[in-house]
Each structure stands twice: as structure tokens, then as C-alpha cells.
């Protein structure tokens, strides 16, 4: 699985003009299931993100996790994280999991983030979403379970 994680002071996702998920301080997690991914990859990634120390402590060092801060997570499906730009100018997405499997793993991953004890909001798989965020830092981190 691939994830792009952004530390945010707020984030929301809107579908058809209606806010369907929003958080205050915490993490915006853009997530993509890749071909061959399963629940083991989702479990590993959710646990790693929950413990990722990217929030500042009292000394100003990135030493605290979203769990430590009581922050929330907004999990948004993002198949374009599978983009292959090695040929031509139009990205290919053939390495992303098929839609049905991608949706299943997206929902499973969001559940695993929630199971870590993190308040979790979500987008809508396959929908035309508008995502708003106020990146804090900015702190943006790329994660891939295959790497």
C-alpha cells in the first residue's frame, strides 16, 4: 500500500458540495492499495502511521505521534498514488489494485486506523472529492509497504 501523509491543523473532504468528513489537528492520509496488497499491508501501514513521531514535543522536536497528541485522521482513497510516469506524458495506473479490491482495502485500512485508537473520518471511494487542508509545518511524508 502507498500513503501520502500530511500533518494538518484541519482537513475536510467534500462530495457534491457536502462535507462528508472533517478533522481538526491530526493527519490527512491519502491511501492507495496496489496490486497484490492485502490486509497484512494495511495492518502494517496503519500501525506504523499511528506511531509515526511527526508532531512536536515541548522542546519543538518531532517526537510525538498522532496517538500522543490525541489528533484525528482523515483517510482519503487516492488511486493516483499508483501513477507510473516512466513512459510518455500520460501516467498509467495499472499497478493499482482493481477497484473492488481497492475499495475493500481502503475501508479495511480506515478501520485499522480507527482500531489504533485514532478518531477517523473518511472520504468516499471512487467519488469526485474536493479535499481541503491546512498543512502544518509543512510536514508531508511518503510511505510504501513495498519499499
C-alpha positions as CSV (number, residue, x, y, z in Angstrom):
1,X,0.0,0.0,0.0
2,X,1.1,3.5,-0.6
3,X,0.3,6.5,1.5
4,X,1.0,10.2,1.5
5,X,0.6,11.6,5.0
6,X,0.3,15.2,5.8
7,X,0.3,16.7,9.3
8,X,-2.6,19.2,9.3
9,X,-4.2,21.7,11.6
10,X,-7.5,20.9,9.8
11,X,-8.8,18.9,6.8
12,X,-12.0,18.1,5.1
13,X,-13.4,16.2,2.2
14,X,-16.5,17.4,0.2
15,X,-18.6,15.4,-2.3
16,X,-21.3,17.2,-4.3
17,X,-21.0,20.3,-2.2
18,X,-21.5,18.4,1.1
19,X,-18.7,17.9,3.7
20,X,-18.6,14.2,4.4
21,X,-15.5,14.0,6.5
22,X,-13.5,16.5,8.5
23,X,-10.9,16.7,11.3
24,X,-9.1,19.3,13.3
25,X,-5.4,18.7,14.1
26,X,-4.0,15.4,13.0
27,X,-3.2,13.6,9.8
28,X,-4.6,13.6,6.3
29,X,-3.8,10.2,4.9
30,X,-4.1,9.7,1.1
31,X,-4.1,5.9,0.6
32,X,-3.8,3.6,-2.4
33,X,-4.0,-0.2,-2.5
34,X,-1.6,-1.7,-5.0
35,X,-1.9,-5.0,-6.9
36,X,-1.0,-7.8,-4.6
37,X,-1.7,-5.9,-1.4
38,X,-3.8,-7.5,1.3
39,X,-4.8,-7.0,4.9
40,X,-1.3,-7.6,6.2
41,X,0.0,-4.5,4.3
42,X,-2.9,-2.4,5.6
43,X,-2.3,-3.6,9.2
44,X,1.4,-2.8,9.0
45,X,0.8,0.7,7.5
46,X,-1.9,1.6,10.0
47,X,0.2,0.6,12.9
48,X,3.3,2.5,11.6
49,X,1.3,5.7,10.9
50,X,-0.3,5.6,14.3
51,X,3.2,5.6,15.9
52,X,4.9,7.9,13.5
53,X,6.6,10.6,15.5
54,X,6.0,13.7,13.4
55,X,4.3,16.1,15.9
56,X,6.4,18.4,18.1
57,X,7.0,17.9,21.7
58,X,7.5,20.7,24.3
59,X,11.1,21.2,23.1
60,X,9.9,21.7,19.5
61,X,11.3,18.4,18.2
62,X,9.2,16.0,16.1
63,X,8.9,13.4,18.9
64,X,5.2,12.7,19.3
65,X,2.7,10.6,17.4
66,X,-0.9,11.3,16.5
67,X,-1.8,9.0,19.3
68,X,0.4,11.0,21.7
69,X,-1.3,14.2,20.7
70,X,-4.9,12.9,20.6
71,X,-5.1,14.0,17.0
72,X,-7.5,12.6,14.4
73,X,-7.1,11.1,10.9
74,X,-8.9,11.8,7.6
75,X,-8.4,8.8,5.3
76,X,-9.0,9.5,1.6
77,X,-8.7,7.0,-1.2
78,X,-6.2,8.2,-3.9
79,X,-5.5,5.7,-6.7
80,X,-3.3,8.2,-8.5
81,X,-0.6,7.4,-5.9
82,X,0.0,4.4,-8.2
83,X,0.9,6.6,-11.1
84,X,3.6,5.3,-13.4
85,X,5.2,8.2,-15.2
86,X,8.1,6.3,-16.7
87,X,6.8,6.4,-20.3
88,X,5.2,9.3,-22.1
89,X,3.3,12.2,-20.6
90,X,0.2,10.4,-19.5
91,X,0.5,8.5,-16.2
92,X,-0.6,4.8,-16.1
93,X,-2.3,3.3,-13.1
94,X,-2.2,-0.4,-13.9
95,X,-0.3,-1.2,-10.7
96,X,-3.2,0.0,-8.5
97,X,-5.4,-2.7,-7.1
98,X,-8.6,-3.4,-9.1
99,X,-11.4,-1.1,-7.9
100,X,-13.4,-3.7,-5.9
101,X,-10.2,-4.8,-4.1
102,X,-9.0,-1.2,-3.7
103,X,-12.3,-0.2,-2.1
104,X,-12.2,-3.2,0.3
105,X,-8.7,-2.5,1.4
106,X,-9.4,1.2,1.7
107,X,-12.3,0.5,4.1
108,X,-10.2,-2.1,5.9
109,X,-7.3,0.3,6.3
110,X,-9.6,3.1,7.7
111,X,-10.9,0.6,10.2
112,X,-7.4,-0.4,11.2
113,X,-6.5,3.3,11.8
114,X,-9.7,3.6,13.9
115,X,-8.7,0.4,15.8
116,X,-5.4,2.0,16.7
117,X,-7.5,4.4,18.9
118,X,-7.4,7.3,16.4
119,X,-10.6,9.2,15.7
120,X,-11.0,8.6,12.0
121,X,-13.1,10.3,9.2
122,X,-13.1,9.2,5.6
123,X,-13.8,10.3,2.1
124,X,-15.9,8.3,-0.4
125,X,-14.1,5.7,-2.5
126,X,-14.4,6.5,-6.2
127,X,-16.2,9.8,-5.7
128,X,-15.2,13.1,-7.2
129,X,-13.9,14.6,-3.9
130,X,-12.6,18.0,-3.1
131,X,-10.1,17.9,-0.3
132,X,-9.2,20.9,1.8
133,X,-6.3,21.0,4.2
134,X,-4.1,23.3,6.2
135,X,-0.7,21.6,6.1
136,X,1.1,22.1,9.4
137,X,4.9,22.6,9.1
138,X,4.5,21.7,6.3
139,X,5.1,18.0,7.1
140,X,4.4,15.6,4.2
141,X,5.7,12.0,4.3
142,X,5.5,9.3,1.6
143,X,5.2,5.6,2.8
144,X,5.1,2.4,0.7
145,X,4.8,-1.0,2.3
146,X,6.7,-2.5,-0.7
147,X,9.8,-0.3,0.0
